[in-house]
Amino acid sequence: IIERKLRDFSDSERLKVRKEKDNPIIKCKVCGALAYKSLWDKYGGNCPICVERKKREKRDARVKTEAEKKTKVEKKTEEVSEGEGLPLRVTFGFGAFVALLLGLIKKFRG
């Protein structure tokens, strides 16, 4: 390779060489991906591909756990709804209301 001095390049070539010096391509030691230094700096000095992959894995895990929670809740509601009649809370609440009415009627009649 023949090295030329910067003054031998045209303006656009000179700019390109400067850009490559300021913003070299860096290879990740973990995943082997190539990315410009400016991208690495944007991700806090970490490999942008690795960072995005970790984000995606976290998001997928979170979605999976949320889906599992929903299925557990659905199973519980199915078990409760299988019971016959009204739920106990409603039954006792209605019974207390009737008892209160009967008590008031007795009080005002006698």
C-alpha positions in Angstrom: 0.0 0.0 0.0 1.4 3.4 -1.0 0.8 6.0 1.6 0.1 9.5 0.3 0.3 12.7 2.3 -3.0 14.5 3.1 -2.3 17.3 0.7 -2.3 14.8 -2.2 -5.9 13.9 -1.6 -8.9 15.8 -2.9 -11.1 17.7 -0.4 -13.7 14.9 -0.2 -11.0 12.2 0.3 -9.3 14.3 2.9 -12.5 14.6 4.8 -13.1 10.9 4.6 -9.7 10.1 6.0 -10.2 12.5 8.8 -13.6 11.0 9.6 -12.1 7.5 9.6 -9.4 8.7 12.0 -11.9 10.4 14.4 -14.5 7.7 14.1 -12.8 4.3 13.6 -14.7 1.0 13.3 -14.4 -1.1 16.4 -15.0 -4.8 16.6 -16.8 -6.2 19.7 -14.8 -8.9 21.6 -18.0 -10.6 22.7 -20.3 -10.8 19.7 -17.8 -9.9 16.9 -20.0 -7.1 15.5 -18.4 -4.1 13.8 -19.6 -0.6 14.7 -18.3 3.0 14.5 -16.7 4.5 17.6 -19.4 7.2 17.7 -22.1 4.5 18.2 -20.0 2.9 20.9 -19.8 6.3 22.7 -23.5 6.7 22.3 -24.1 3.4 24.2 -21.7 4.5 27.0 -18.6 2.7 25.6 -20.4 -0.6 25.2 -21.1 -2.6 22.1 -24.4 -1.3 20.6 -25.4 -4.7 19.3 -24.8 -6.3 22.7 -26.7 -3.5 24.5 -29.7 -3.8 22.2 -29.7 -7.6 22.5 -29.7 -7.4 26.3 -32.6 -4.9 26.2 -34.6 -7.2 23.9 -33.9 -10.2 26.1 -35.1 -8.2 29.2 -38.2 -7.0 27.4 -39.0 -10.6 26.2 -38.6 -12.0 29.7 -40.8 -9.3 31.2 -43.5 -9.9 28.6 -43.3 -13.7 29.3 -43.7 -13.2 33.1 -46.7 -10.9 32.5 -48.3 -13.4 30.3 -47.7 -16.2 32.9 -49.3 -13.9 35.6 -52.3 -13.3 33.4 -52.8 -17.1 32.8 -52.5 -17.7 36.6 -55.2 -15.1 37.3 -57.5 -16.5 34.6 -57.1 -20.0 36.1 -58.0 -18.7 39.6 -61.1 -16.8 38.2 -62.2 -20.0 36.4 -61.9 -22.0 39.7 -64.0 -19.4 41.6 -66.6 -19.1 38.8 -67.1 -22.9 38.8 -68.8 -22.7 42.3 -72.6 -22.6 42.2 -74.7 -19.6 43.2 -73.6 -16.2 44.4 -70.2 -15.5 46.0 -70.2 -15.7 49.8 -69.5 -11.9 50.1 -72.7 -11.0 48.2 -74.8 -13.6 50.1 -73.7 -12.4 53.5 -74.1 -8.8 52.4 -77.7 -9.4 51.3 -78.4 -11.3 54.5 -77.2 -8.5 56.6 -79.4 -6.0 54.6 -82.5 -8.2 55.1 -81.8 -8.5 58.8 -81.4 -4.8 59.1 -84.8 -4.2 57.3 -86.5 -6.7 59.6 -85.0 -5.1 62.7 -86.3 -1.6 61.5 -89.7 -3.0 60.8 -90.0 -4.6 64.2 -88.7 -1.4 65.9 -91.3 0.9 64.2 -94.2 -1.6 64.5 -93.8 -2.4 68.1 
